[in-house]
């Protein structure tokens, strides 16, 4: 057992006793002198048991003929990680990336990944979809245009909006597609579009325990 696994055990202990995640994370990462990679892994993937139970109660596979709000760039970043083989199914069952990437960077794969996201939305079966993109991201206008065209091509009722804060807008929805914890704690239902996409393309995310073992060995 290496230092990352020991840090995980300590972090889990503190979270289950009600300590704030930021404080607990700061303590264990400093104590075990974890590099940024290890810290980010723990931050993204480790949760208290009460959080895990709460998210389990919110996770659904379909939108139940409701309006679905989508955290556009959040989903695109994670889809790219899935296709790269580095996305992780975290303790709360949601698939997340572990790249420290504050803003999405449009690249040559964006348009293929975008189509995969729209196909996943179609599979979720919402009555209508509203996809939000942060307007401060370079080339977000191009992504908006391409997204709207794909919605029309695949006969999905919906619209695409460029907004200052997708988080703020998404918290108003009952059904949301995101892996952002700040949004998840405020909504009733969560759909993991990346999990749906993994079935469509036949690429499975790495399970948390497997990822923990790999990172632990790496950081020994």
Protein Blocks (a to p, Z undefined) as FASTA:
>chain_A
ZZklmmmmmmmmmmmnopafklmmmmmmmmnopafklmmmmmmmgccfklmmmmmmmpcf
benhpacdddfklmmmmmmmmmnopaccdfkopacdfbdcfbacddfklmmmmmmmmmmm
mmnopabdcddddfkbghklmmmmmmmmmmmmnopacdddddfblmlmmmmpmbdcdfbf
klmmmmmbdcdfklmmmmmnopacddfklmmmmmmmmmZZ
